[in-house]
């Protein structure tokens, strides 16, 4: 399977940090944000649990723009399926 070479950008990392600090962010949003920050500047890939949390965050109408940005970054770093 091809390796994903995407990394978290600086704006996405800032959005992830903001999400983690937010007292109103959901558990799924914080999980996706944590994954995005963990992958900042590395070649780590998103695991299934973090991808599920990111997907849930993106579908949530109450999620903030920062949370959705971090979730999008997290999903971008998921290994491509064959």
ChimeraX commands (.cxc) that place a marker at each C-alpha (Angstrom):
marker #1 position 0.00,0.00,0.00 radius 0.5
marker #1 position 1.37,3.47,-0.84 radius 0.5
marker #1 position 2.56,5.53,2.09 radius 0.5
marker #1 position 0.87,8.87,2.71 radius 0.5
marker #1 position 3.40,11.71,2.83 radius 0.5
marker #1 position 1.06,14.50,3.97 radius 0.5
marker #1 position 1.88,16.48,7.12 radius 0.5
marker #1 position -0.11,18.92,9.23 radius 0.5
marker #1 position 0.32,22.52,8.04 radius 0.5
marker #1 position 1.01,25.35,10.48 radius 0.5
marker #1 position -2.51,26.81,10.13 radius 0.5
marker #1 position -4.06,23.37,10.72 radius 0.5
marker #1 position -1.80,22.86,13.75 radius 0.5
marker #1 position -2.95,26.22,15.17 radius 0.5
marker #1 position -6.58,25.18,14.59 radius 0.5
marker #1 position -5.91,21.87,16.33 radius 0.5
marker #1 position -4.35,23.66,19.29 radius 0.5
marker #1 position -7.33,25.99,19.53 radius 0.5
marker #1 position -9.69,22.99,19.46 radius 0.5
marker #1 position -7.80,21.20,22.23 radius 0.5
marker #1 position -7.99,24.31,24.42 radius 0.5
marker #1 position -11.71,24.81,23.81 radius 0.5
marker #1 position -13.95,23.84,26.74 radius 0.5
marker #1 position -16.87,23.30,24.35 radius 0.5
marker #1 position -15.16,21.04,21.79 radius 0.5
marker #1 position -16.47,17.49,21.65 radius 0.5
marker #1 position -14.41,14.43,22.53 radius 0.5
marker #1 position -14.32,13.48,18.83 radius 0.5
marker #1 position -13.09,16.96,17.84 radius 0.5
marker #1 position -10.35,16.84,20.47 radius 0.5
marker #1 position -9.32,13.36,19.34 radius 0.5
marker #1 position -9.01,14.52,15.73 radius 0.5
marker #1 position -7.14,17.65,16.82 radius 0.5
marker #1 position -4.71,15.60,18.92 radius 0.5
marker #1 position -4.03,13.34,15.97 radius 0.5
marker #1 position -3.39,16.33,13.70 radius 0.5
marker #1 position -0.92,17.82,16.20 radius 0.5
marker #1 position 0.84,14.50,16.72 radius 0.5
marker #1 position 1.42,14.29,12.97 radius 0.5
marker #1 position 2.75,17.81,12.61 radius 0.5
marker #1 position 6.19,17.70,11.04 radius 0.5
marker #1 position 6.28,13.90,10.88 radius 0.5
marker #1 position 5.35,11.18,8.42 radius 0.5
marker #1 position 2.97,9.48,10.88 radius 0.5
marker #1 position -0.37,8.36,9.48 radius 0.5
marker #1 position -3.88,8.62,10.90 radius 0.5
marker #1 position -5.17,5.47,12.57 radius 0.5
marker #1 position -8.74,4.22,12.15 radius 0.5
marker #1 position -10.00,5.55,15.50 radius 0.5
marker #1 position -8.74,9.08,14.83 radius 0.5
marker #1 position -10.15,8.96,11.30 radius 0.5
marker #1 position -13.56,7.99,12.67 radius 0.5
marker #1 position -13.44,10.87,15.16 radius 0.5
marker #1 position -12.40,13.28,12.40 radius 0.5
marker #1 position -15.25,12.13,10.17 radius 0.5
marker #1 position -17.72,12.58,13.03 radius 0.5
marker #1 position -16.38,16.08,13.65 radius 0.5
marker #1 position -16.71,17.07,10.00 radius 0.5
marker #1 position -20.34,15.89,9.96 radius 0.5
marker #1 position -21.22,17.70,13.19 radius 0.5
marker #1 position -23.20,20.90,12.60 radius 0.5
marker #1 position -22.05,22.25,15.97 radius 0.5
marker #1 position -18.31,21.78,15.40 radius 0.5
marker #1 position -16.26,24.96,15.12 radius 0.5
marker #1 position -14.36,25.97,12.02 radius 0.5
marker #1 position -11.08,25.24,13.87 radius 0.5
marker #1 position -12.26,21.75,14.83 radius 0.5
marker #1 position -13.28,21.00,11.25 radius 0.5
marker #1 position -9.95,22.28,9.95 radius 0.5
marker #1 position -8.06,19.97,12.30 radius 0.5
marker #1 position -10.35,17.07,11.39 radius 0.5
marker #1 position -9.77,17.65,7.69 radius 0.5
marker #1 position -6.03,17.64,8.22 radius 0.5
marker #1 position -6.31,14.40,10.15 radius 0.5
marker #1 position -8.27,12.70,7.37 radius 0.5
marker #1 position -5.83,13.93,4.72 radius 0.5
marker #1 position -3.08,12.03,6.50 radius 0.5
marker #1 position -4.89,8.70,6.42 radius 0.5
marker #1 position -3.21,6.01,4.35 radius 0.5
marker #1 position -4.83,5.66,0.95 radius 0.5
marker #1 position -6.76,2.45,0.46 radius 0.5
marker #1 position -5.70,0.32,-2.53 radius 0.5
marker link #1:1,2 radius 0.2
marker link #1:2,3 radius 0.2
marker link #1:3,4 radius 0.2
marker link #1:4,5 radius 0.2
marker link #1:5,6 radius 0.2
marker link #1:6,7 radius 0.2
marker link #1:7,8 radius 0.2
marker link #1:8,9 radius 0.2
marker link #1:9,10 radius 0.2
marker link #1:10,11 radius 0.2
marker link #1:11,12 radius 0.2
marker link #1:12,13 radius 0.2
marker link #1:13,14 radius 0.2
marker link #1:14,15 radius 0.2
marker link #1:15,16 radius 0.2
marker link #1:16,17 radius 0.2
marker link #1:17,18 radius 0.2
marker link #1:18,19 radius 0.2
marker link #1:19,20 radius 0.2
marker link #1:20,21 radius 0.2
marker link #1:21,22 radius 0.2
marker link #1:22,23 radius 0.2
marker link #1:23,24 radius 0.2
marker link #1:24,25 radius 0.2
marker link #1:25,26 radius 0.2
marker link #1:26,27 radius 0.2
marker link #1:27,28 radius 0.2
marker link #1:28,29 radius 0.2
marker link #1:29,30 radius 0.2
marker link #1:30,31 radius 0.2
marker link #1:31,32 radius 0.2
marker link #1:32,33 radius 0.2
marker link #1:33,34 radius 0.2
marker link #1:34,35 radius 0.2
marker link #1:35,36 radius 0.2
marker link #1:36,37 radius 0.2
marker link #1:37,38 radius 0.2
marker link #1:38,39 radius 0.2
marker link #1:39,40 radius 0.2
marker link #1:40,41 radius 0.2
marker link #1:41,42 radius 0.2
marker link #1:42,43 radius 0.2
marker link #1:43,44 radius 0.2
marker link #1:44,45 radius 0.2
marker link #1:45,46 radius 0.2
marker link #1:46,47 radius 0.2
marker link #1:47,48 radius 0.2
marker link #1:48,49 radius 0.2
marker link #1:49,50 radius 0.2
marker link #1:50,51 radius 0.2
marker link #1:51,52 radius 0.2
marker link #1:52,53 radius 0.2
marker link #1:53,54 radius 0.2
marker link #1:54,55 radius 0.2
marker link #1:55,56 radius 0.2
marker link #1:56,57 radius 0.2
marker link #1:57,58 radius 0.2
marker link #1:58,59 radius 0.2
marker link #1:59,60 radius 0.2
marker link #1:60,61 radius 0.2
marker link #1:61,62 radius 0.2
marker link #1:62,63 radius 0.2
marker link #1:63,64 radius 0.2
marker link #1:64,65 radius 0.2
marker link #1:65,66 radius 0.2
marker link #1:66,67 radius 0.2
marker link #1:67,68 radius 0.2
marker link #1:68,69 radius 0.2
marker link #1:69,70 radius 0.2
marker link #1:70,71 radius 0.2
marker link #1:71,72 radius 0.2
marker link #1:72,73 radius 0.2
marker link #1:73,74 radius 0.2
marker link #1:74,75 radius 0.2
marker link #1:75,76 radius 0.2
marker link #1:76,77 radius 0.2
marker link #1:77,78 radius 0.2
marker link #1:78,79 radius 0.2
marker link #1:79,80 radius 0.2
marker link #1:80,81 radius 0.2
marker link #1:81,82 radius 0.2
view
